[in-house]
Amino acid sequence: MATTLPEGLHEADHGRHEQQQEQQQARNLDQRGDGTAESIDSKLGPHTAASHVEAQAGQEATDEYGHPLAEIDPVHEARIRLKMDFAVVPLVSLIYLLSFIDRSNIGNAKLAGLEHDLGMHGYDYNTALSVFYITYIVFEIPCNAACKWLGPGWFLPAVTLAFGVTSIATAFVQSFRALCGVRCLLGVFEAGMMPGIAYYLSRWYRRSELTFRISLFILSAALAGAFGGLLASAILELDSFGALRSWRMIFAIEGIATCALALASFVLLTDRPETAIWLTPADKALAIARLKAERIGTTELVDGFSTAKLRAGILNPVVLPTSAIFLLNSITVHGASFFLPSIVSTLYPDRSVTQQQLLTVPPYVVGATGCVLLSYASWRLERRGVFMVACAPLAVLGYALFLAPGTGATTRYGAIFLPFFGMFAYGALTNAHVAANVVSDTARASAIATNVMFGNIGGLASTWAYIQKDAPRYNIGNGLNLAAQASMFLIALGLYFWIRRDNRRRAARDVHGALEGKTVQEIQDMDWHHPGFRWHN
C-alpha cells in the first residue's frame, strides 16, 4: 500500500543500487576539502532521500555515514523557519534582555549612590559583583540539567519570575551584607538563563541556523547595556517610586517588568515543535525531520535523561577549548558591562551623571551591530571557527590603543568601540559551536551549560579587573583584557586546525566495521564517538 508523505518530505525514486553507490562515495567524499564536515543543507539534493519513514519517531534519519535519509522541501522549510523566527526568538530575546539588565543594573546604581547609601568602601563593590558569579557558576550545569528534565517551556518562565522577584528585593536592602545575599540568589536563578535559552533554540533550529538565532537573543545583552543606561537615566529623573528613591527605584521598576514578562511566558513559550499549536501537523513532521537529519544515529529528538550523555557533552574535545575561548571573552564582556560607566566617568569627570550614562550607550550599539553582522555571516557561510579566530585581533588593537601612553580621553573612548564590535558575537559563536559538535539532546544541554559555566568563570575574574585606584587608564583591567583576547586568538586558531586534522583521521576509518554487531541503543549512546560523526568548524 502506498504511503502518503507529510508535506515537505518526499520519497526517493532511485533504486537500492544507486543508494549503495552514494554510501560508497560517502566513505571518501563525506567532508569538504578543508577537513570540515559538509553541512546537511548542501547535501539535501533531489536524490538523497531513501524513505520518509526514517524521519518518523523511533527511526533514524541518517545512514551510518551521517547522510540524511529524508529529503527536505526547501520552500516549506523556509516557511516554518520564518514561523519559528517570529514565535520563538522574540520572546526569549526579551527574557534575556531583562535578565541582563537585572544583572548589570548594579553598575548604574553605583553611579546613583549605592555605595554611599549602604556604607560600602574599598573593595566592597567588587565583592558584591563576585558573590553573584560564585552561585552563577556552581548552578550552571545543574540548572541546565533541570531545564532538560522539566522542559524549557516551564523552566525558563519559572527562573525569570524568580530573578524578577530578587531584583525587586534588591531595592529594599539596607546593608552591604544584604546586598551580597540578594546577589547570591540572583546568581542561582539566572544560572540557567543563557544556557537554557541556547539549549531551547537548539530544539528548533539546524546547526547552521543556530548561531544567528542565538545572536539575536545575545544581542539583548548589548541592547541591555544601551537600554539599561537609558532606562536608568529616565528612572533617576523621577522624584520617587512609592517610598523608594534614587538607585532603589532602578531595581524595583526593572524587577516588576521582569515579573510581568515571566507570568506571560508561562502561557506564550512553546516547549518544542511537537507541542506548538501554531504549527500544522505537516509543519511539525518537517520540523522534526530536518533536525533528526543532522543527528547521526538518533531516533528521537528529545532523548531520555542520562548521566552518561551528560558526561559526553561536558568532556567533548571541541567543547572544552571552545569553553576556554568563551571564558577569556567573558572577562572582556562582563568587565565592560560592569565598569564602562566607571571608565566613562573617569574619562569625562566634568560631565553630569546623566551625560555619563548616555555616553555608555554608543559602544553597546556598535556591539549589537557587530553581533548581528558576524552571526549572520556565520549562518550564510556555515562557519564559526574562522570568526572566532578573526574577531580577537580587533579587540587586541582596541585595548592596545587605550593603554598607549600619550592618548587623550577622546582616543581612549574611541578605542572602546573596537573590542565591542566583536566581543558580543562570541556568545553566539561558541554556544552554537558546542551545540553543533554533539549529537544527543542531553549532551547538547550539558555542552552548552559547560560553555556558559566557563564563560561565567571569566565573568567572576572580571569583577576584580577594574579597581578604582587604577583609574583613569585602568592598566590592570585593560591589560588583562588584551592578554585574554590574544590568548583567545591562539586557542581558536589551534582548534580550527585540530578539527580539520581529526576529520581527516575519521574519514579514513571503516565506519561499517566499527558499527558491526552493535545494537541501536549502543549506536545512539556513542554520540560524537560515532565513527561516521564529523566535527563542524
BABAZA-141570 format. One line per field, with one value per residue (C-alpha): residue number from 1; residue in one letter; chain; x, y, z. Coordinates in Angstrom, 2 decimals. Layout:
N
num = NUM	...
residu = A	...
chaine = A	...
x = X	...
y = Y	...
z = Z	...
end
This chain:
537
num = 1	2	3	4	5	6	7	8	9	10	11	12	13	14	15	16	17	18	19	20	21	22	23	24	25	26	27	28	29	30	31	32	33	34	35	36	37	38	39	40	41	42	43	44	45	46	47	48	49	50	51	52	53	54	55	56	57	58	59	60	61	62	63	64	65	66	67	68	69	70	71	72	73	74	75	76	77	78	79	80	81	82	83	84	85	86	87	88	89	90	91	92	93	94	95	96	97	98	99	100	101	102	103	104	105	106	107	108	109	110	111	112	113	114	115	116	117	118	119	120	121	122	123	124	125	126	127	128	129	130	131	132	133	134	135	136	137	138	139	140	141	142	143	144	145	146	147	148	149	150	151	152	153	154	155	156	157	158	159	160	161	162	163	164	165	166	167	168	169	170	171	172	173	174	175	176	177	178	179	180	181	182	183	184	185	186	187	188	189	190	191	192	193	194	195	196	197	198	199	200	201	202	203	204	205	206	207	208	209	210	211	212	213	214	215	216	217	218	219	220	221	222	223	224	225	226	227	228	229	230	231	232	233	234	235	236	237	238	239	240	241	242	243	244	245	246	247	248	249	250	251	252	253	254	255	256	257	258	259	260	261	262	263	264	265	266	267	268	269	270	271	272	273	274	275	276	277	278	279	280	281	282	283	284	285	286	287	288	289	290	291	292	293	294	295	296	297	298	299	300	301	302	303	304	305	306	307	308	309	310	311	312	313	314	315	316	317	318	319	320	321	322	323	324	325	326	327	328	329	330	331	332	333	334	335	336	337	338	339	340	341	342	343	344	345	346	347	348	349	350	351	352	353	354	355	356	357	358	359	360	361	362	363	364	365	366	367	368	369	370	371	372	373	374	375	376	377	378	379	380	381	382	383	384	385	386	387	388	389	390	391	392	393	394	395	396	397	398	399	400	401	402	403	404	405	406	407	408	409	410	411	412	413	414	415	416	417	418	419	420	421	422	423	424	425	426	427	428	429	430	431	432	433	434	435	436	437	438	439	440	441	442	443	444	445	446	447	448	449	450	451	452	453	454	455	456	457	458	459	460	461	462	463	464	465	466	467	468	469	470	471	472	473	474	475	476	477	478	479	480	481	482	483	484	485	486	487	488	489	490	491	492	493	494	495	496	497	498	499	500	501	502	503	504	505	506	507	508	509	510	511	512	513	514	515	516	517	518	519	520	521	522	523	524	525	526	527	528	529	530	531	532	533	534	535	536	537
residu = M	A	T	T	L	P	E	G	L	H	E	A	D	H	G	R	H	E	Q	Q	Q	E	Q	Q	Q	A	R	N	L	D	Q	R	G	D	G	T	A	E	S	I	D	S	K	L	G	P	H	T	A	A	S	H	V	E	A	Q	A	G	Q	E	A	T	D	E	Y	G	H	P	L	A	E	I	D	P	V	H	E	A	R	I	R	L	K	M	D	F	A	V	V	P	L	V	S	L	I	Y	L	L	S	F	I	D	R	S	N	I	G	N	A	K	L	A	G	L	E	H	D	L	G	M	H	G	Y	D	Y	N	T	A	L	S	V	F	Y	I	T	Y	I	V	F	E	I	P	C	N	A	A	C	K	W	L	G	P	G	W	F	L	P	A	V	T	L	A	F	G	V	T	S	I	A	T	A	F	V	Q	S	F	R	A	L	C	G	V	R	C	L	L	G	V	F	E	A	G	M	M	P	G	I	A	Y	Y	L	S	R	W	Y	R	R	S	E	L	T	F	R	I	S	L	F	I	L	S	A	A	L	A	G	A	F	G	G	L	L	A	S	A	I	L	E	L	D	S	F	G	A	L	R	S	W	R	M	I	F	A	I	E	G	I	A	T	C	A	L	A	L	A	S	F	V	L	L	T	D	R	P	E	T	A	I	W	L	T	P	A	D	K	A	L	A	I	A	R	L	K	A	E	R	I	G	T	T	E	L	V	D	G	F	S	T	A	K	L	R	A	G	I	L	N	P	V	V	L	P	T	S	A	I	F	L	L	N	S	I	T	V	H	G	A	S	F	F	L	P	S	I	V	S	T	L	Y	P	D	R	S	V	T	Q	Q	Q	L	L	T	V	P	P	Y	V	V	G	A	T	G	C	V	L	L	S	Y	A	S	W	R	L	E	R	R	G	V	F	M	V	A	C	A	P	L	A	V	L	G	Y	A	L	F	L	A	P	G	T	G	A	T	T	R	Y	G	A	I	F	L	P	F	F	G	M	F	A	Y	G	A	L	T	N	A	H	V	A	A	N	V	V	S	D	T	A	R	A	S	A	I	A	T	N	V	M	F	G	N	I	G	G	L	A	S	T	W	A	Y	I	Q	K	D	A	P	R	Y	N	I	G	N	G	L	N	L	A	A	Q	A	S	M	F	L	I	A	L	G	L	Y	F	W	I	R	R	D	N	R	R	R	A	A	R	D	V	H	G	A	L	E	G	K	T	V	Q	E	I	Q	D	M	D	W	H	H	P	G	F	R	W	H	N
chaine = A	A	A	A	A	A	A	A	A	A	A	A	A	A	A	A	A	A	A	A	A	A	A	A	A	A	A	A	A	A	A	A	A	A	A	A	A	A	A	A	A	A	A	A	A	A	A	A	A	A	A	A	A	A	A	A	A	A	A	A	A	A	A	A	A	A	A	A	A	A	A	A	A	A	A	A	A	A	A	A	A	A	A	A	A	A	A	A	A	A	A	A	A	A	A	A	A	A	A	A	A	A	A	A	A	A	A	A	A	A	A	A	A	A	A	A	A	A	A	A	A	A	A	A	A	A	A	A	A	A	A	A	A	A	A	A	A	A	A	A	A	A	A	A	A	A	A	A	A	A	A	A	A	A	A	A	A	A	A	A	A	A	A	A	A	A	A	A	A	A	A	A	A	A	A	A	A	A	A	A	A	A	A	A	A	A	A	A	A	A	A	A	A	A	A	A	A	A	A	A	A	A	A	A	A	A	A	A	A	A	A	A	A	A	A	A	A	A	A	A	A	A	A	A	A	A	A	A	A	A	A	A	A	A	A	A	A	A	A	A	A	A	A	A	A	A	A	A	A	A	A	A	A	A	A	A	A	A	A	A	A	A	A	A	A	A	A	A	A	A	A	A	A	A	A	A	A	A	A	A	A	A	A	A	A	A	A	A	A	A	A	A	A	A	A	A	A	A	A	A	A	A	A	A	A	A	A	A	A	A	A	A	A	A	A	A	A	A	A	A	A	A	A	A	A	A	A	A	A	A	A	A	A	A	A	A	A	A	A	A	A	A	A	A	A	A	A	A	A	A	A	A	A	A	A	A	A	A	A	A	A	A	A	A	A	A	A	A	A	A	A	A	A	A	A	A	A	A	A	A	A	A	A	A	A	A	A	A	A	A	A	A	A	A	A	A	A	A	A	A	A	A	A	A	A	A	A	A	A	A	A	A	A	A	A	A	A	A	A	A	A	A	A	A	A	A	A	A	A	A	A	A	A	A	A	A	A	A	A	A	A	A	A	A	A	A	A	A	A	A	A	A	A	A	A	A	A	A	A	A	A	A	A	A	A	A	A	A	A	A	A	A	A	A	A	A	A	A	A	A	A	A	A	A	A	A	A	A	A	A	A	A	A	A	A	A	A	A	A	A	A	A	A	A	A	A	A	A	A	A	A	A	A	A	A	A	A	A	A	A	A	A	A	A	A	A	A	A	A	A	A	A	A	A	A	A	A
x = 0.00	1.36	2.14	1.10	4.06	3.81	4.17	7.82	9.05	9.45	10.23	13.21	12.62	16.07	16.92	18.78	21.84	22.15	21.77	24.62	26.76	26.08	27.06	30.28	31.04	30.40	33.37	35.67	33.59	31.99	33.87	34.97	38.44	39.35	38.60	35.30	32.17	29.82	26.53	23.30	21.85	24.28	23.59	19.82	19.68	16.82	18.16	19.23	16.03	15.61	12.22	10.09	9.81	13.31	12.15	9.37	9.51	11.65	13.53	16.93	17.02	20.62	22.67	25.76	27.86	25.65	23.91	20.18	17.58	14.78	14.59	13.52	11.37	13.36	10.29	8.31	11.36	11.85	8.20	8.33	11.68	10.06	7.24	9.81	11.68	8.55	7.13	10.24	13.13	11.49	10.14	13.39	15.28	13.05	13.51	17.28	17.20	15.55	17.82	20.94	19.50	18.66	22.21	24.14	21.99	24.15	26.66	24.05	23.01	26.62	26.69	23.41	24.79	24.50	27.92	27.31	23.85	24.97	28.21	30.37	34.06	37.28	36.62	33.03	31.60	33.87	32.86	29.17	29.81	31.84	29.27	26.81	29.23	30.02	26.45	26.04	28.94	28.08	24.47	25.13	25.16	22.54	20.17	20.50	20.00	16.80	15.86	16.28	14.27	11.39	11.36	12.32	8.65	8.26	11.81	12.60	9.45	9.95	13.52	12.56	9.91	12.42	15.11	12.50	11.39	15.04	15.63	12.69	14.12	17.39	15.55	14.94	18.42	19.81	23.36	26.28	25.68	22.06	23.18	25.57	22.75	20.37	23.21	23.86	20.19	20.23	23.16	21.23	18.16	19.99	22.39	20.06	19.09	21.75	22.44	18.73	17.77	20.61	19.55	15.92	16.76	18.71	15.38	14.09	16.98	19.59	23.21	23.85	20.86	21.62	24.44	22.32	19.32	21.46	22.97	19.51	18.93	22.53	22.08	19.83	22.95	24.31	20.90	20.62	23.73	22.32	18.70	19.69	21.66	18.78	16.22	18.32	18.67	14.91	14.12	16.53	14.60	11.66	11.41	10.28	8.57	6.34	8.62	11.71	14.15	17.32	19.02	16.36	13.83	16.04	15.88	12.17	10.83	13.01	12.16	8.41	8.73	10.62	7.91	5.19	7.04	7.63	3.92	3.11	5.83	4.14	1.41	3.35	6.56	6.24	8.38	9.28	7.98	5.74	3.70	3.47	-0.18	0.94	2.46	0.36	0.89	2.88	4.98	5.71	6.74	9.17	10.49	11.38	12.75	15.12	16.76	17.00	18.65	21.63	21.98	23.69	22.29	19.40	15.87	14.26	14.89	14.33	16.03	15.75	17.86	21.20	24.27	26.47	25.20	25.68	29.33	29.63	28.64	30.99	34.10	33.78	37.20	35.66	33.52	36.39	38.65	35.60	34.56	38.06	37.61	34.29	35.86	38.50	35.99	33.68	36.43	36.15	32.36	31.45	34.23	32.81	29.25	30.08	32.79	32.05	30.07	33.05	35.51	33.41	33.12	36.93	37.38	34.79	34.66	33.14	30.01	26.77	25.72	23.01	25.52	27.94	25.16	24.34	27.99	27.82	25.19	27.14	29.64	26.73	25.09	28.31	28.43	24.88	25.61	28.75	26.95	24.25	26.53	29.10	26.48	24.55	27.76	28.41	24.97	25.31	28.88	28.17	31.33	32.02	35.69	37.02	35.04	36.26	39.78	39.19	37.45	40.11	42.83	40.43	39.92	43.67	44.13	41.46	42.97	46.46	45.24	43.58	46.79	49.14	50.88	50.01	46.48	43.76	40.28	38.68	41.10	40.63	36.86	37.06	39.27	36.45	34.45	36.95	36.57	32.84	32.35	33.36	33.13	29.35	29.37	31.38	28.39	26.51	29.54	30.74	27.32	26.38	29.80	29.43	25.81	26.88	29.57	27.47	24.63	22.07	19.69	21.06	24.69	23.73	22.24	25.40	27.75	26.05	25.93	29.66	30.43	28.38	29.82	33.33	32.14	30.90	34.23	35.56	32.82	33.95	37.53	36.32	34.84	38.38	39.90	39.00	39.81	39.29	42.91	43.87	41.77	41.70	43.64	42.81	46.06	45.40	41.89	42.64	45.95	44.11	41.57	44.34	46.02	42.68	41.88	45.38	45.03	41.61	43.15	45.75	43.24	40.71	43.39	44.65	41.12	40.35	43.30	42.76	39.21	40.49	43.14	40.83	38.16	40.75	41.57	37.89	37.36	39.95	38.09	35.96	32.55	30.65	33.21	33.21	29.42	29.10	27.49	26.28	22.64	20.59	20.84	24.60	24.93	22.78	24.85	28.07	27.23	30.39	32.30	30.22	32.71	30.55	30.41	32.36	33.32	31.90	34.03
y = 0.00	3.43	5.76	9.42	11.59	14.62	17.92	18.80	15.16	13.21	9.57	8.96	7.39	5.92	2.28	0.47	0.16	3.92	4.38	1.94	3.87	7.07	5.42	4.17	7.69	8.93	6.94	9.24	12.37	12.97	16.14	19.34	19.87	21.83	18.88	20.27	18.15	19.36	20.79	18.90	21.81	21.28	17.54	17.79	17.43	15.87	12.31	11.95	10.59	6.90	6.97	9.32	6.55	7.27	10.74	9.35	8.64	5.67	5.65	7.00	9.86	9.35	6.49	5.25	7.95	10.78	11.45	12.28	9.73	12.29	14.86	18.29	20.68	23.97	26.15	24.51	24.55	28.29	28.83	27.01	28.61	32.02	30.94	29.93	33.20	35.16	32.82	31.69	34.15	37.48	36.14	34.55	37.65	39.84	37.48	37.64	41.43	41.81	39.13	41.04	44.35	42.87	41.53	44.60	47.46	47.49	49.48	52.18	52.02	52.61	55.92	56.86	56.48	52.79	52.64	55.76	54.71	51.21	52.37	50.49	51.22	49.72	46.53	46.07	46.78	44.18	41.70	42.30	41.53	38.42	36.68	36.73	34.76	32.17	30.84	31.55	29.22	26.49	26.16	26.40	22.69	21.64	24.33	23.21	19.59	20.78	22.63	19.38	17.43	19.92	21.26	24.83	25.81	25.62	26.14	29.46	31.33	29.98	31.24	34.53	35.07	34.16	36.63	39.33	38.98	39.01	42.26	43.85	42.64	44.42	47.74	47.17	46.16	48.28	46.96	45.62	42.12	42.16	43.27	40.30	37.97	39.01	38.96	35.32	34.48	36.35	34.16	30.97	31.99	33.46	30.49	28.62	31.56	31.78	28.03	27.31	29.61	28.36	24.76	25.71	27.17	24.02	22.17	24.29	25.16	23.40	23.86	26.22	28.36	28.33	30.90	33.70	32.89	32.71	36.04	37.60	36.81	37.57	40.84	41.60	41.79	44.60	46.25	45.83	47.96	50.65	50.39	49.86	53.10	55.00	53.39	54.13	57.75	58.03	56.38	58.67	61.66	60.55	62.03	58.73	55.41	54.84	55.05	54.32	56.90	57.14	53.81	51.79	52.78	51.19	47.73	47.93	49.14	46.82	43.85	44.45	44.49	41.16	39.52	40.64	39.10	35.86	35.39	35.96	33.49	30.60	30.91	32.09	29.99	26.76	23.89	22.14	21.75	18.78	20.92	24.10	24.95	27.42	24.64	22.35	18.56	18.78	21.60	19.54	16.50	18.58	20.45	17.12	15.50	18.34	18.22	14.43	14.51	16.24	13.89	10.67	7.52	9.43	8.01	10.66	14.40	14.62	11.61	10.30	11.88	10.08	10.91	9.18	11.56	14.49	13.49	13.10	16.74	18.00	16.01	16.63	17.63	20.57	21.75	22.28	24.54	26.41	26.98	28.29	30.82	31.90	32.19	34.59	36.60	36.89	38.63	41.35	41.41	41.41	43.81	46.24	45.77	46.43	49.05	51.01	53.61	54.00	54.21	56.89	58.86	58.97	59.95	62.74	63.71	67.14	65.70	65.21	61.71	61.64	62.63	59.96	57.36	58.37	58.05	54.34	53.78	54.12	51.28	48.91	49.98	49.06	45.78	44.93	45.70	43.56	40.68	40.55	41.06	38.46	35.88	36.40	35.89	32.74	31.40	32.10	30.82	27.92	28.73	29.59	28.78	31.38	34.14	33.06	33.46	36.76	38.87	38.71	40.79	43.73	43.72	43.47	46.62	48.46	47.71	48.50	51.95	52.51	51.61	53.51	56.43	59.92	59.15	61.60	60.94	61.04	58.46	56.16	56.48	55.66	52.64	51.13	50.60	48.16	45.29	45.96	45.23	41.58	40.50	40.11	37.71	35.12	34.17	33.09	31.61	29.47	28.23	27.29	25.68	23.33	22.58	21.62	19.24	16.89	14.61	13.84	16.32	15.57	16.02	19.30	20.57	19.76	21.03	24.42	24.59	23.81	26.56	29.11	27.96	28.62	31.98	32.93	31.99	34.71	36.99	36.33	37.23	40.45	41.73	42.25	43.50	47.16	48.76	52.43	53.21	52.12	54.89	56.59	54.27	51.07	49.45	46.21	45.65	46.66	44.78	41.65	42.07	42.48	39.27	37.43	38.37	37.41	34.01	33.53	34.03	31.31	28.78	29.41	29.04	25.79	24.36	25.24	23.25	20.36	19.88	19.71	17.14	14.95	14.90	13.57	10.85	9.98	9.84	7.06	4.80	1.80	3.01	-0.17	-2.35	-0.15	-0.39	-4.09	-6.06	-3.01	-2.57	0.50	1.73	1.29	3.27	6.09	6.23	6.74	10.40	12.11	8.82	7.50	6.66	8.45	11.67	14.68	17.82	21.08	24.20
z = 0.00	-0.90	1.98	1.92	2.78	5.03	3.21	2.80	2.88	-0.34	-1.08	-3.33	-6.71	-7.19	-6.65	-3.93	-6.16	-6.54	-2.79	-2.19	-4.66	-2.74	0.53	-1.04	-2.25	1.29	2.54	0.61	-0.02	3.36	4.13	2.45	1.17	4.28	6.54	7.84	7.66	4.97	6.18	5.79	3.85	0.98	0.86	0.52	-3.22	-5.19	-4.87	-1.25	0.29	0.95	2.65	4.70	7.29	8.61	9.69	11.90	15.63	16.57	13.26	12.31	9.81	8.65	7.30	9.09	7.41	8.68	5.37	5.59	4.53	4.29	1.51	2.71	0.68	0.94	0.34	3.13	5.37	4.83	5.69	9.03	9.87	9.46	11.77	14.37	13.98	14.88	17.52	19.42	19.11	20.13	23.42	24.62	23.48	25.63	28.59	28.22	27.83	31.22	32.68	31.67	32.85	36.26	36.49	35.33	36.63	39.75	37.67	37.09	40.75	41.77	39.91	41.58	45.12	46.02	47.71	49.80	50.99	52.03	53.64	51.16	50.82	49.46	47.52	48.71	45.25	43.64	46.34	45.64	41.98	42.80	45.01	42.12	39.95	42.62	42.68	38.98	38.16	40.68	39.49	35.72	34.82	37.44	36.13	32.51	33.61	35.30	32.11	30.18	32.77	33.26	29.71	28.73	28.40	32.18	33.40	31.67	32.86	36.41	36.78	35.11	37.77	40.49	39.44	38.88	42.49	43.57	41.68	43.48	46.80	46.00	46.19	49.90	51.10	53.91	54.22	52.24	53.62	52.49	49.03	48.85	49.91	47.14	44.60	45.57	44.98	41.68	40.58	41.42	39.42	36.43	36.15	33.82	31.65	28.92	28.57	28.90	26.04	23.82	24.52	23.89	20.48	19.57	19.79	16.92	14.58	12.47	13.49	10.55	11.63	15.33	15.51	14.07	16.28	19.40	18.39	18.33	21.99	22.99	21.13	24.06	26.25	24.09	23.98	27.75	28.13	25.87	27.00	30.63	30.64	29.04	31.37	34.44	33.34	32.86	36.20	38.04	36.70	38.89	42.37	43.87	43.20	46.18	49.20	47.09	45.79	43.72	42.85	44.67	42.00	39.31	40.91	41.77	38.42	36.34	38.61	38.27	34.47	34.63	36.77	34.36	31.41	33.35	34.03	30.35	29.33	31.15	28.50	25.46	25.50	23.47	24.77	21.47	17.89	18.74	21.16	19.05	18.40	15.72	13.57	11.38	11.56	8.31	9.78	12.89	10.82	8.80	11.85	13.46	10.31	9.43	12.87	13.02	9.59	11.25	14.22	13.29	14.93	16.55	16.61	18.86	19.02	22.77	24.34	27.88	30.61	31.01	33.12	30.53	27.85	30.21	30.57	26.78	26.37	29.08	28.09	24.35	22.87	21.00	23.90	26.35	24.22	22.93	26.53	27.30	24.48	25.96	29.43	28.14	26.13	29.13	31.08	28.44	28.08	31.75	32.63	30.10	31.35	34.98	34.64	31.45	33.46	35.81	32.91	31.21	34.46	34.78	31.13	31.41	35.10	34.38	32.74	34.69	35.80	33.12	30.41	31.63	31.50	27.92	26.85	27.76	25.05	21.71	22.41	23.02	19.76	17.94	19.87	18.88	15.23	15.21	16.93	14.26	11.25	12.30	13.26	10.04	8.06	10.11	9.18	5.48	5.23	7.63	9.51	13.14	13.71	11.29	13.02	16.45	15.09	13.29	15.95	18.67	16.91	16.62	20.39	20.97	18.88	20.86	24.24	22.98	21.91	25.27	27.11	24.79	26.54	25.43	24.21	25.17	26.52	23.06	21.64	24.61	24.39	20.68	21.40	23.45	20.25	18.69	21.19	21.47	17.76	18.02	21.64	21.86	18.88	20.82	22.93	19.81	18.06	20.97	22.09	18.53	18.09	21.06	20.12	16.58	17.79	19.93	18.86	21.58	23.17	26.65	25.58	23.93	27.19	29.17	26.44	26.32	30.13	30.30	27.82	29.72	33.08	31.78	30.50	33.92	35.48	33.21	34.48	38.05	37.14	35.52	38.78	40.09	36.85	37.35	40.69	41.48	42.35	38.81	37.20	34.73	32.41	34.29	33.19	35.09	33.71	30.15	30.17	31.34	28.54	25.97	27.17	27.21	23.61	22.43	24.15	22.54	19.13	19.73	21.13	18.34	15.68	17.21	17.49	13.87	12.56	15.02	13.69	10.14	11.07	13.16	10.45	8.01	10.53	10.98	7.20	6.95	9.40	8.41	9.58	8.76	10.53	13.64	13.94	13.15	15.97	17.91	18.91	18.00	21.60	21.69	18.45	19.84	23.02	21.03	20.38	18.99	19.29	16.35	13.55	10.98	13.00	11.75	13.62	12.31	12.05
end
